[in-house]
């Protein structure tokens, strides 16, 4: 079980690292959002608008 979980974690880490290597602007944007709590609240506000659009489109 431990090997399976470790393999999954390493696989996800490899995919994330590759994605951030290809798209470095994403890591810069996320870094600026999680710098402190007030930045996190700005980050959450952006996503709440996206969720509202998705919910309206699914109705």
C-alpha positions as CSV (number, residue, x, y, z in Angstrom):
1,X,0.0,0.0,0.0
2,X,2.8,2.4,0.9
3,X,4.5,1.8,-2.4
4,X,1.3,2.5,-4.3
5,X,0.7,5.8,-2.4
6,X,4.3,6.8,-2.8
7,X,4.2,6.1,-6.6
8,X,1.0,8.1,-6.9
9,X,2.5,11.1,-5.1
10,X,5.7,11.0,-7.2
11,X,3.6,10.7,-10.4
12,X,1.5,13.7,-9.4
13,X,4.6,15.7,-8.5
14,X,6.2,14.9,-11.8
15,X,3.1,16.0,-13.7
16,X,2.9,19.2,-11.7
17,X,6.6,20.0,-12.1
18,X,6.3,19.4,-15.9
19,X,3.3,21.6,-16.1
20,X,4.9,24.4,-14.2
21,X,8.1,24.1,-16.3
22,X,6.1,24.5,-19.5
23,X,3.9,27.3,-18.1
24,X,6.0,29.3,-15.7
25,X,3.5,32.1,-15.5
26,X,1.1,29.9,-13.7
27,X,3.6,29.3,-10.8
28,X,4.2,33.1,-10.6
29,X,0.5,33.8,-10.5
30,X,-0.1,31.1,-7.8
31,X,2.9,32.4,-5.8
32,X,1.5,35.9,-5.7
33,X,-1.9,34.6,-4.6
34,X,-0.6,32.5,-1.7
35,X,1.9,35.0,-0.4
36,X,-0.3,35.9,2.6
37,X,-3.9,35.6,3.7
38,X,-5.2,38.7,2.0
39,X,-3.8,37.5,-1.3
40,X,-5.5,34.2,-0.8
41,X,-8.8,36.1,-0.4
42,X,-8.2,37.8,-3.7
43,X,-7.5,34.4,-5.2
44,X,-10.7,32.9,-3.8
45,X,-12.7,35.9,-5.2
46,X,-11.5,35.2,-8.7
47,X,-12.6,31.6,-8.5
48,X,-16.0,32.3,-7.0
49,X,-16.9,34.2,-10.2
50,X,-15.8,31.3,-12.4
51,X,-17.9,28.9,-10.3
52,X,-20.9,31.1,-10.7
53,X,-20.5,31.1,-14.5
54,X,-20.2,27.3,-14.5
55,X,-23.2,26.9,-12.3
56,X,-25.3,29.2,-14.5
57,X,-24.2,27.3,-17.6
58,X,-25.1,23.9,-16.1
59,X,-28.7,25.0,-15.3
